């Protein structure tokens, strides 16, 4: 006999009847019970499909299967079931933020690989001296330098690609979380998630504002977020100074790799 979540259904109107169904473990089964067995009409198909995709997305999110989770949330949003839209945007923002952190980890590894293959300037100087002293070695030495340069260029382009993926995921997380604050203005987690995304995008002043709003809505967040806001203020001061040292693209890459 099938086991699993049970539902006991009781019909209040005459004729009274009751029955129990085993192994009710998805939205489609709940929908069939309500419509076929209990005769309840006018249940929204959009609501059914939206909840179905939402639960599937949540399961994928717990497994860290982020691409599948985002695809499910996209399908849920496509049902256009408005009561669930704010929650769906918050969930998708969470998935995109986790994807951004995964891309950041890959970015750090790529930058580490790039730094390992870039020679020290003093080593290059010794190579040129050796080539000058022993002309017969010049061609193989320069061929080696050329191969290394091509490898460095390949890793540099891979670094830019990884960084682009990281920023793309962050921008989606920020867009979804900011929209969710408009749809669920009294939900502290929407403001918290927006603050997280903005902080990763180095929008530090805006991030602190969203964290402040999250604490207003949920005072239990204060112990967690007050140190974060203080750290953001220090980071903002450093960022203002660093703008005079690096180009904007270089500075962004350095900070994103550093985390």
Secondary structure by P-SEA (a helix, b strand, c coil): ccccbbbbbbbcccccccccccccccaaaaaaaaccccccccccaaaaaaaaaaaaaaaaaaacaaaaaaaaaaaaaaaccccaaaaaaaaaaaaaaaaaaaaaaaaaaaaaaaaaacccaaaaaaaaaaaaacccaaaaaaaaaaaaaaaaaaaaaaaaaaaaaaaaaaaaaaaaaaaaaaaccccaaaaaaaaaaaaaacaaaaaaaaaaaaaaaccccccccaaaaaaaaaaaaaaaaacccccaaaaaaaaaaac
